[in-house]
């Protein structure tokens, strides 16, 4: 059932990657930028950060 050619294995890997990336974002990246990853406090600061990042991408 869990051999590497199985679609279930592929799904488990994809879900694992998504879970790890969400954990990194909420437990490390957001707090280092002054935003609570649990409650999203400082929403204005978050919006400013997102706007700044999108401005850098559009250049």
N, C-alpha and C positions, 0 to 999 in steps of 0.2 A: 504494500500500500504506500510506503514512503520511499520508494526507490527514486533515483534522480530523474527518471524519465516520466514520472507521474505528474499529472496536472495538479494534484493535491499538494505535491511538494512545491511546485512553482507558486501556487497560491499562498502557501505558508511562508515562503521566502519573501514574496512581495508584501504580505501583511506585516512580516517582521521588520522589513526595511522601513515601511511607513510608520510603524510604532516607534522604532528607534529614532527616526528623524523627528517625529512629533515630540518625543521625550527630550531630545537635544534642544529643540527650539524652546520648549516650555520650561525646561529645568536649567538651561545654561544661557542660551542666546538672549532671550527676553530679559531675564534678570540682569545680565551684564549691561543692558541698555536702559536699565532703570524702570522696567515694566514688570509688574507681577504676572507671571505665567499662569497663575491659578485664577486670579480675579480680574486681570487685565486693567488694573488701576493705572492711572496716568494715561488715559485714553488719548488725550490731546498730544502727549509726547509721542505715543505710538503713531498717531496719524502724521505727525511731523516727520518722524523717522521714515515712514513708508513713502511720504511725498518726496523726501530728500533722495531716497534710493531710486524711486521711479524717475526723478529728474536726472540722476546720474546715468541711468540706462538710456534715456532718450538723447543724450548728447552724442 
